[in-house]
Amino acid sequence: MSLDKEFEESWESISEEKNEMHPVTDRRIWATMNRKIRKKKNTGRLFWAAAVMIPFFILLMTYRLSQNTTVPMEQNYAYESFNTSKMIRLSDGSTVTLMPYSKLTLSKNFGVKDRQISFIGQGNFNITKDTSKPFRINAGNFQVQVLGTHFYLDQKSEERKIELYEGKVKVEHLGKITYLLPEEIWLSSNEHSNDHYYSPKKPMSFTVDHLKYSEAVKRLEKTYNVRISYPDQYQDRIVNGSFNGDLKSILSIISYPFNLKIKKYDAKEIELK
């Protein structure tokens, strides 16, 4: 009920009795009304205080919650691919192409004092050079360190692999350190550990001094991690000389006296006939 309505009803009740108000009655009515007015005002003040304070507390709680949700962002940040490849660009300008179902996780302070990541899967890395902040990769049971380089890394296959295209890479595995130069490959599997090979495209010097053809072929197989098949009748033929070139060139030269030609050539197997 409003104050005006209460005042009207009090006034009418007194007027019906005597058509006038006694001074004492008058003071009683005004005292009662003043108490009600003060009560209404206090209630109004509480209402307006609540109207002001509630949004304030909502803003305060929102701020605190937002502060809490930013905490994980200070921790490791991950990039992940699923059924398709995904290219990402890191804050230092490096780019990484994640092969399907691969994951790259940045360290909390990536780019501050060094550039450290963890990696699971397969990917092509093109790392921006920064000699003051080496790029370090934790790839499970082996670690890779680079300064500025381009390479392929396979961490999840049975045969773990790093194939270097540009720059220089340091690989640490089971306490042994291997350095790779361009067109060189590092491999590790359950059967072989810390194997160091050349890419078939890498030119090299190859010298044989009155060596059986079969022994020369074995040296090439071991150097390039490839299987070479040829007719058995040429195993004991002798080869001699010094040669320069990639695998295909050298193999063609030492096989030329026997009229053997390359019939099949891929990264794993070569066939001569």
BALOBA-1460 file (C-alpha; in Angstrom, 3 decimals):
// residues 273
<rec num="1" residu="m" x="0.000" y="0.000" z="0.000"/>
<rec num="2" residu="s" x="1.350" y="3.476" z="-0.908"/>
<rec num="3" residu="l" x="2.057" y="6.211" z="1.669"/>
<rec num="4" residu="d" x="-0.613" y="8.439" z="0.124"/>
<rec num="5" residu="k" x="-3.261" y="5.742" z="0.474"/>
<rec num="6" residu="e" x="-2.332" y="5.037" z="4.112"/>
<rec num="7" residu="f" x="-2.460" y="8.738" z="4.961"/>
<rec num="8" residu="e" x="-5.895" y="9.071" z="3.265"/>
<rec num="9" residu="e" x="-7.382" y="6.148" z="5.198"/>
<rec num="10" residu="s" x="-6.070" y="7.442" z="8.544"/>
<rec num="11" residu="w" x="-7.450" y="10.865" z="7.802"/>
<rec num="12" residu="e" x="-10.899" y="9.518" z="6.882"/>
<rec num="13" residu="s" x="-11.137" y="7.304" z="9.970"/>
<rec num="14" residu="i" x="-10.543" y="10.278" z="12.218"/>
<rec num="15" residu="s" x="-12.862" y="12.541" z="10.276"/>
<rec num="16" residu="e" x="-15.755" y="10.062" z="10.508"/>
<rec num="17" residu="e" x="-15.498" y="9.997" z="14.273"/>
<rec num="18" residu="k" x="-15.501" y="13.735" z="15.111"/>
<rec num="19" residu="n" x="-14.988" y="15.615" z="11.892"/>
<rec num="20" residu="e" x="-11.846" y="17.057" z="13.417"/>
<rec num="21" residu="m" x="-8.602" y="15.796" z="14.818"/>
<rec num="22" residu="h" x="-7.468" y="16.311" z="18.321"/>
<rec num="23" residu="p" x="-3.927" y="17.751" z="18.489"/>
<rec num="24" residu="v" x="-2.654" y="14.626" z="20.260"/>
<rec num="25" residu="t" x="-4.249" y="12.445" z="17.633"/>
<rec num="26" residu="d" x="-2.811" y="14.623" z="14.946"/>
<rec num="27" residu="r" x="0.673" y="14.233" z="16.385"/>
<rec num="28" residu="r" x="0.148" y="10.467" z="16.698"/>
<rec num="29" residu="i" x="-0.851" y="10.152" z="13.064"/>
<rec num="30" residu="w" x="2.101" y="12.214" z="11.830"/>
<rec num="31" residu="a" x="4.552" y="10.258" z="14.018"/>
<rec num="32" residu="t" x="3.206" y="7.006" z="12.621"/>
<rec num="33" residu="m" x="3.411" y="8.287" z="9.084"/>
<rec num="34" residu="n" x="6.955" y="9.599" z="9.601"/>
<rec num="35" residu="r" x="8.086" y="6.173" z="10.812"/>
<rec num="36" residu="k" x="6.568" y="4.563" z="7.749"/>
<rec num="37" residu="i" x="8.143" y="7.147" z="5.487"/>
<rec num="38" residu="r" x="11.563" y="6.543" z="7.030"/>
<rec num="39" residu="k" x="11.046" y="2.786" z="6.695"/>
<rec num="40" residu="k" x="10.121" y="3.209" z="3.038"/>
<rec num="41" residu="k" x="13.151" y="5.399" z="2.435"/>
<rec num="42" residu="n" x="15.472" y="2.913" z="4.133"/>
<rec num="43" residu="t" x="13.965" y="0.133" z="2.046"/>
<rec num="44" residu="g" x="14.516" y="2.242" z="-1.067"/>
<rec num="45" residu="r" x="18.111" y="2.891" z="-0.089"/>
<rec num="46" residu="l" x="18.698" y="-0.845" z="0.390"/>
<rec num="47" residu="f" x="17.109" y="-1.523" z="-2.969"/>
<rec num="48" residu="w" x="19.304" y="0.989" z="-4.772"/>
<rec num="49" residu="a" x="22.405" y="-0.181" z="-2.892"/>
<rec num="50" residu="a" x="21.648" y="-3.722" z="-3.988"/>
<rec num="51" residu="a" x="21.050" y="-2.539" z="-7.540"/>
<rec num="52" residu="v" x="24.512" y="-0.944" z="-7.560"/>
<rec num="53" residu="m" x="26.446" y="-3.603" z="-5.645"/>
<rec num="54" residu="i" x="25.119" y="-6.719" z="-7.380"/>
<rec num="55" residu="p" x="26.498" y="-5.740" z="-10.831"/>
<rec num="56" residu="f" x="29.761" y="-4.767" z="-9.108"/>
<rec num="57" residu="f" x="30.089" y="-8.214" z="-7.547"/>
<rec num="58" residu="i" x="29.164" y="-9.821" z="-10.877"/>
<rec num="59" residu="l" x="31.938" y="-7.852" z="-12.602"/>
<rec num="60" residu="l" x="34.376" y="-8.748" z="-9.826"/>
<rec num="61" residu="m" x="33.587" y="-12.466" z="-10.066"/>
<rec num="62" residu="t" x="33.781" y="-12.334" z="-13.872"/>
<rec num="63" residu="y" x="37.225" y="-10.721" z="-13.632"/>
<rec num="64" residu="r" x="38.449" y="-13.331" z="-11.164"/>
<rec num="65" residu="l" x="37.123" y="-16.142" z="-13.339"/>
<rec num="66" residu="s" x="38.757" y="-14.618" z="-16.394"/>
<rec num="67" residu="q" x="42.013" y="-14.395" z="-14.462"/>
<rec num="68" residu="n" x="41.720" y="-18.060" z="-13.563"/>
<rec num="69" residu="t" x="41.011" y="-19.092" z="-17.150"/>
<rec num="70" residu="t" x="44.178" y="-17.376" z="-18.359"/>
<rec num="71" residu="v" x="46.412" y="-19.551" z="-16.195"/>
<rec num="72" residu="p" x="46.509" y="-22.521" z="-18.570"/>
<rec num="73" residu="m" x="47.561" y="-20.178" z="-21.383"/>
<rec num="74" residu="e" x="50.776" y="-19.573" z="-19.465"/>
<rec num="75" residu="q" x="51.446" y="-23.277" z="-19.591"/>
<rec num="76" residu="n" x="52.300" y="-25.389" z="-22.642"/>
<rec num="77" residu="y" x="50.437" y="-24.653" z="-25.866"/>
<rec num="78" residu="a" x="49.815" y="-27.445" z="-28.365"/>
<rec num="79" residu="y" x="49.119" y="-27.728" z="-32.075"/>
<rec num="80" residu="e" x="47.583" y="-30.951" z="-33.344"/>
<rec num="81" residu="s" x="46.598" y="-32.390" z="-36.723"/>
<rec num="82" residu="f" x="43.996" y="-35.051" z="-37.268"/>
<rec num="83" residu="n" x="43.186" y="-36.800" z="-40.551"/>
<rec num="84" residu="t" x="44.858" y="-34.147" z="-42.739"/>
<rec num="85" residu="s" x="48.172" y="-32.291" z="-42.748"/>
<rec num="86" residu="k" x="48.362" y="-28.937" z="-41.000"/>
<rec num="87" residu="m" x="50.893" y="-26.124" z="-41.421"/>
<rec num="88" residu="i" x="51.592" y="-23.862" z="-38.444"/>
<rec num="89" residu="r" x="53.756" y="-20.775" z="-38.033"/>
<rec num="90" residu="l" x="55.496" y="-20.278" z="-34.696"/>
<rec num="91" residu="s" x="56.202" y="-16.951" z="-32.998"/>
<rec num="92" residu="d" x="59.879" y="-17.048" z="-34.090"/>
<rec num="93" residu="g" x="58.906" y="-17.302" z="-37.767"/>
<rec num="94" residu="s" x="59.572" y="-21.041" z="-38.052"/>
<rec num="95" residu="t" x="57.036" y="-23.149" z="-39.944"/>
<rec num="96" residu="v" x="56.099" y="-26.764" z="-39.286"/>
<rec num="97" residu="t" x="53.889" y="-28.968" z="-41.442"/>
<rec num="98" residu="l" x="52.315" y="-31.605" z="-39.231"/>
<rec num="99" residu="m" x="51.529" y="-34.848" z="-41.004"/>
<rec num="100" residu="p" x="48.163" y="-36.449" z="-40.077"/>
<rec num="101" residu="y" x="47.729" y="-37.353" z="-36.398"/>
<rec num="102" residu="s" x="50.776" y="-35.461" z="-35.144"/>
<rec num="103" residu="k" x="51.159" y="-33.084" z="-32.201"/>
<rec num="104" residu="l" x="53.588" y="-30.267" z="-31.380"/>
<rec num="105" residu="t" x="53.691" y="-28.755" z="-27.892"/>
<rec num="106" residu="l" x="55.511" y="-25.503" z="-27.130"/>
<rec num="107" residu="s" x="57.318" y="-25.030" z="-23.820"/>
<rec num="108" residu="k" x="55.917" y="-22.431" z="-21.399"/>
<rec num="109" residu="n" x="58.679" y="-19.901" z="-22.160"/>
<rec num="110" residu="f" x="59.151" y="-20.668" z="-25.846"/>
<rec num="111" residu="g" x="61.208" y="-17.933" z="-27.481"/>
<rec num="112" residu="v" x="62.321" y="-16.248" z="-24.243"/>
<rec num="113" residu="k" x="65.698" y="-17.909" z="-23.602"/>
<rec num="114" residu="d" x="65.484" y="-20.854" z="-25.967"/>
<rec num="115" residu="r" x="62.989" y="-22.550" z="-28.270"/>
<rec num="116" residu="q" x="61.944" y="-25.879" z="-26.822"/>
<rec num="117" residu="i" x="59.114" y="-28.128" z="-28.014"/>
<rec num="118" residu="s" x="57.841" y="-31.680" z="-27.648"/>
<rec num="119" residu="f" x="56.824" y="-33.577" z="-30.758"/>
<rec num="120" residu="i" x="54.828" y="-36.717" z="-31.514"/>
<rec num="121" residu="g" x="54.274" y="-37.941" z="-35.056"/>
<rec num="122" residu="q" x="55.713" y="-36.879" z="-38.403"/>
<rec num="123" residu="g" x="56.464" y="-33.431" z="-39.747"/>
<rec num="124" residu="n" x="58.483" y="-31.140" z="-41.989"/>
<rec num="125" residu="f" x="60.364" y="-28.452" z="-40.071"/>
<rec num="126" residu="n" x="61.690" y="-25.194" z="-41.498"/>
<rec num="127" residu="i" x="63.388" y="-23.472" z="-38.560"/>
<rec num="128" residu="t" x="64.313" y="-19.788" z="-38.497"/>
<rec num="129" residu="k" x="67.970" y="-19.303" z="-37.631"/>
<rec num="130" residu="d" x="68.746" y="-17.805" z="-34.215"/>
<rec num="131" residu="t" x="72.151" y="-18.717" z="-32.766"/>
<rec num="132" residu="s" x="71.254" y="-17.199" z="-29.377"/>
<rec num="133" residu="k" x="68.181" y="-19.439" z="-28.991"/>
<rec num="134" residu="p" x="68.714" y="-23.020" z="-30.156"/>
<rec num="135" residu="f" x="65.620" y="-24.889" z="-31.313"/>
<rec num="136" residu="r" x="65.295" y="-28.092" z="-29.251"/>
<rec num="137" residu="i" x="62.895" y="-30.962" z="-29.920"/>
<rec num="138" residu="n" x="61.995" y="-33.641" z="-27.396"/>
<rec num="139" residu="a" x="60.904" y="-36.534" z="-29.621"/>
<rec num="140" residu="g" x="60.361" y="-39.210" z="-27.003"/>
<rec num="141" residu="n" x="63.470" y="-41.381" z="-26.718"/>
<rec num="142" residu="f" x="65.677" y="-39.021" z="-28.715"/>
<rec num="143" residu="q" x="66.352" y="-35.269" z="-28.769"/>
<rec num="144" residu="v" x="67.120" y="-32.968" z="-31.681"/>
<rec num="145" residu="q" x="68.865" y="-29.585" z="-31.597"/>
<rec num="146" residu="v" x="69.052" y="-27.178" z="-34.537"/>
<rec num="147" residu="l" x="69.980" y="-23.532" z="-35.120"/>
<rec num="148" residu="g" x="68.380" y="-22.830" z="-38.475"/>
<rec num="149" residu="t" x="67.542" y="-25.628" z="-40.827"/>
<rec num="150" residu="h" x="65.050" y="-27.624" z="-42.905"/>
<rec num="151" residu="f" x="64.430" y="-31.290" z="-42.153"/>
<rec num="152" residu="y" x="61.883" y="-34.093" z="-41.948"/>
<rec num="153" residu="l" x="61.256" y="-35.874" z="-38.651"/>
<rec num="154" residu="d" x="59.447" y="-39.187" z="-38.148"/>
<rec num="155" residu="q" x="58.981" y="-39.940" z="-34.472"/>
<rec num="156" residu="k" x="56.146" y="-42.470" z="-34.506"/>
<rec num="157" residu="s" x="57.126" y="-45.126" z="-37.084"/>
<rec num="158" residu="e" x="58.907" y="-48.297" z="-36.085"/>
<rec num="159" residu="e" x="61.954" y="-46.842" z="-37.832"/>
<rec num="160" residu="r" x="62.483" y="-43.366" z="-36.345"/>
<rec num="161" residu="k" x="64.039" y="-41.000" z="-38.848"/>
<rec num="162" residu="i" x="65.509" y="-37.543" z="-39.405"/>
<rec num="163" residu="e" x="66.273" y="-36.496" z="-42.967"/>
<rec num="164" residu="l" x="68.156" y="-33.207" z="-43.276"/>
<rec num="165" residu="y" x="67.752" y="-30.958" z="-46.313"/>
<rec num="166" residu="e" x="69.499" y="-27.759" z="-45.197"/>
<rec num="167" residu="g" x="71.637" y="-26.602" z="-42.248"/>
<rec num="168" residu="k" x="72.974" y="-28.781" z="-39.465"/>
<rec num="169" residu="v" x="71.280" y="-31.017" z="-36.893"/>
<rec num="170" residu="k" x="72.459" y="-32.591" z="-33.653"/>
<rec num="171" residu="v" x="70.733" y="-35.821" z="-32.579"/>
<rec num="172" residu="e" x="71.135" y="-37.354" z="-29.131"/>
<rec num="173" residu="h" x="69.980" y="-40.916" z="-28.516"/>
<rec num="174" residu="l" x="71.005" y="-43.369" z="-25.774"/>
<rec num="175" residu="g" x="73.970" y="-41.218" z="-24.810"/>
<rec num="176" residu="k" x="75.341" y="-41.012" z="-28.350"/>
<rec num="177" residu="i" x="75.477" y="-37.785" z="-30.361"/>
<rec num="178" residu="t" x="75.194" y="-37.736" z="-34.164"/>
<rec num="179" residu="y" x="75.677" y="-34.650" z="-36.341"/>
<rec num="180" residu="l" x="73.914" y="-34.449" z="-39.681"/>
<rec num="181" residu="l" x="74.786" y="-32.328" z="-42.702"/>
<rec num="182" residu="p" x="72.523" y="-31.688" z="-45.721"/>
<rec num="183" residu="e" x="71.293" y="-34.812" z="-47.542"/>
<rec num="184" residu="e" x="72.159" y="-37.035" z="-44.564"/>
<rec num="185" residu="i" x="69.796" y="-39.276" z="-42.620"/>
<rec num="186" residu="w" x="69.651" y="-40.582" z="-39.057"/>
<rec num="187" residu="l" x="67.692" y="-43.780" z="-38.357"/>
<rec num="188" residu="s" x="66.880" y="-45.772" z="-35.253"/>
<rec num="189" residu="s" x="64.748" y="-48.899" z="-34.852"/>
<rec num="190" residu="n" x="64.434" y="-51.926" z="-32.611"/>
<rec num="191" residu="e" x="67.074" y="-53.682" z="-34.722"/>
<rec num="192" residu="h" x="69.454" y="-50.777" z="-35.366"/>
<rec num="193" residu="s" x="70.304" y="-47.754" z="-33.260"/>
<rec num="194" residu="n" x="71.906" y="-44.447" z="-34.283"/>
<rec num="195" residu="d" x="72.503" y="-45.415" z="-37.909"/>
<rec num="196" residu="h" x="73.871" y="-42.610" z="-40.084"/>
<rec num="197" residu="y" x="73.247" y="-42.692" z="-43.841"/>
<rec num="198" residu="y" x="73.499" y="-40.497" z="-46.911"/>
<rec num="199" residu="s" x="70.548" y="-39.531" z="-49.037"/>
<rec num="200" residu="p" x="70.753" y="-41.177" z="-52.523"/>
<rec num="201" residu="k" x="70.860" y="-37.619" z="-53.909"/>
<rec num="202" residu="k" x="73.983" y="-36.628" z="-51.941"/>
<rec num="203" residu="p" x="77.158" y="-36.466" z="-54.078"/>
<rec num="204" residu="m" x="80.171" y="-38.199" z="-52.604"/>
<rec num="205" residu="s" x="83.574" y="-39.649" z="-53.468"/>
<rec num="206" residu="f" x="83.715" y="-43.414" z="-53.893"/>
<rec num="207" residu="t" x="87.005" y="-45.277" z="-54.357"/>
<rec num="208" residu="v" x="87.460" y="-49.004" z="-54.994"/>
<rec num="209" residu="d" x="90.859" y="-50.641" z="-55.394"/>
<rec num="210" residu="h" x="90.587" y="-53.987" z="-57.170"/>
<rec num="211" residu="l" x="87.481" y="-54.858" z="-55.209"/>
<rec num="212" residu="k" x="84.914" y="-57.520" z="-56.017"/>
<rec num="213" residu="y" x="81.726" y="-56.130" z="-57.511"/>
<rec num="214" residu="s" x="79.698" y="-57.706" z="-54.679"/>
<rec num="215" residu="e" x="81.824" y="-55.919" z="-52.046"/>
<rec num="216" residu="a" x="81.504" y="-52.576" z="-53.817"/>
<rec num="217" residu="v" x="77.742" y="-52.990" z="-53.926"/>
<rec num="218" residu="k" x="77.646" y="-53.816" z="-50.199"/>
<rec num="219" residu="r" x="79.510" y="-50.587" z="-49.428"/>
<rec num="220" residu="l" x="76.952" y="-48.604" z="-51.394"/>
<rec num="221" residu="e" x="74.079" y="-50.392" z="-49.651"/>
<rec num="222" residu="k" x="75.530" y="-49.573" z="-46.246"/>
<rec num="223" residu="t" x="76.273" y="-45.956" z="-47.137"/>
<rec num="224" residu="y" x="72.846" y="-45.200" z="-48.610"/>
<rec num="225" residu="n" x="70.646" y="-47.673" z="-46.696"/>
<rec num="226" residu="v" x="69.273" y="-49.291" z="-49.838"/>
<rec num="227" residu="r" x="69.051" y="-52.854" z="-51.182"/>
<rec num="228" residu="i" x="70.706" y="-53.477" z="-54.559"/>
<rec num="229" residu="s" x="69.996" y="-56.647" z="-56.544"/>
<rec num="230" residu="y" x="71.880" y="-57.856" z="-59.649"/>
<rec num="231" residu="p" x="72.622" y="-61.171" z="-61.456"/>
<rec num="232" residu="d" x="74.759" y="-63.489" z="-59.327"/>
<rec num="233" residu="q" x="77.216" y="-64.123" z="-62.188"/>
<rec num="234" residu="y" x="78.807" y="-60.691" z="-61.611"/>
<rec num="235" residu="q" x="79.554" y="-61.092" z="-57.895"/>
<rec num="236" residu="d" x="83.261" y="-61.846" z="-58.298"/>
<rec num="237" residu="r" x="84.017" y="-59.414" z="-61.099"/>
<rec num="238" residu="i" x="86.639" y="-56.835" z="-60.144"/>
<rec num="239" residu="v" x="86.053" y="-53.104" z="-60.130"/>
<rec num="240" residu="n" x="88.672" y="-50.406" z="-59.741"/>
<rec num="241" residu="g" x="88.811" y="-46.609" z="-59.658"/>
<rec num="242" residu="s" x="87.665" y="-43.403" z="-57.983"/>
<rec num="243" residu="f" x="84.289" y="-41.871" z="-58.722"/>
<rec num="244" residu="n" x="82.255" y="-38.810" z="-57.718"/>
<rec num="245" residu="g" x="78.509" y="-38.398" z="-57.811"/>
<rec num="246" residu="d" x="75.233" y="-39.471" z="-56.236"/>
<rec num="247" residu="l" x="74.230" y="-43.112" z="-55.765"/>
<rec num="248" residu="k" x="72.672" y="-43.500" z="-59.189"/>
<rec num="249" residu="s" x="75.720" y="-42.102" z="-60.949"/>
<rec num="250" residu="i" x="78.268" y="-44.209" z="-59.053"/>
<rec num="251" residu="l" x="76.270" y="-47.391" z="-59.476"/>
<rec num="252" residu="s" x="75.933" y="-46.804" z="-63.201"/>
<rec num="253" residu="i" x="79.711" y="-46.261" z="-63.564"/>
<rec num="254" residu="i" x="80.852" y="-49.371" z="-61.687"/>
<rec num="255" residu="s" x="78.226" y="-51.488" z="-63.501"/>
<rec num="256" residu="y" x="79.054" y="-50.189" z="-66.968"/>
<rec num="257" residu="p" x="81.840" y="-52.762" z="-67.735"/>
<rec num="258" residu="f" x="79.302" y="-55.554" z="-67.222"/>
<rec num="259" residu="n" x="76.593" y="-53.898" z="-69.289"/>
<rec num="260" residu="l" x="74.281" y="-53.772" z="-66.267"/>
<rec num="261" residu="k" x="71.568" y="-51.140" z="-66.357"/>
<rec num="262" residu="i" x="69.202" y="-49.855" z="-63.682"/>
<rec num="263" residu="k" x="65.725" y="-51.315" z="-64.161"/>
<rec num="264" residu="k" x="64.180" y="-50.266" z="-60.857"/>
<rec num="265" residu="y" x="65.166" y="-47.361" z="-58.638"/>
<rec num="266" residu="d" x="63.464" y="-46.125" z="-55.465"/>
<rec num="267" residu="a" x="64.401" y="-45.081" z="-51.941"/>
<rec num="268" residu="k" x="64.534" y="-48.665" z="-50.648"/>
<rec num="269" residu="e" x="65.400" y="-50.925" z="-53.547"/>
<rec num="270" residu="i" x="67.434" y="-50.833" z="-56.781"/>
<rec num="271" residu="e" x="67.451" y="-53.581" z="-59.402"/>
<rec num="272" residu="l" x="70.184" y="-54.043" z="-62.047"/>
<rec num="273" residu="k" x="69.896" y="-56.234" z="-65.159"/>
